[in-house]
């Protein structure tokens, strides 16, 4: 890496922390009314027969 790229990287929040924040926000947005998803629904989502 070039020196300028290293300086940019040092000022950023680590990827793991950014992903954790996104996951937390999505979980909070989902609320408490989630439901279990059965295998047939998962297969349909992935296009499996």
C-alpha positions in Angstrom: 0.0 0.0 0.0 1.0 3.5 -0.5 1.5 5.8 2.4 -1.6 7.8 1.5 -3.7 4.6 1.5 -2.4 3.6 4.9 -3.4 7.0 6.3 -6.9 6.6 4.9 -7.2 3.1 6.4 -6.0 4.2 9.8 -8.9 6.7 10.1 -11.6 4.2 9.2 -13.7 2.2 11.6 -12.7 -1.5 11.3 -14.9 -3.6 9.0 -16.0 -5.9 11.8 -17.3 -3.0 13.8 -19.1 -1.5 10.8 -20.8 -4.9 10.1 -21.7 -5.3 13.8 -23.4 -1.9 13.8 -25.3 -2.7 10.6 -26.5 -6.0 12.1 -27.6 -4.3 15.3 -29.6 -1.7 13.4 -31.3 -4.4 11.3 -32.1 -6.5 14.3 -33.6 -3.4 16.1 -35.6 -2.6 12.9 -37.0 -6.2 12.7 -38.7 -5.9 16.0 -39.9 -8.8 18.1 -42.4 -10.2 15.7 -40.1 -12.4 13.7 -41.1 -16.0 13.0 -39.3 -19.2 12.3 -38.7 -20.1 8.7 -39.2 -23.7 7.7 -37.0 -25.7 5.3 -39.5 -25.4 2.4 -39.6 -21.6 2.6 -35.8 -21.5 2.6 -35.6 -23.9 -0.4 -38.1 -21.6 -2.2 -36.0 -18.5 -1.5 -32.9 -20.2 -2.9 -34.7 -21.7 -5.8 -34.1 -25.3 -4.7 -36.7 -28.0 -5.9 
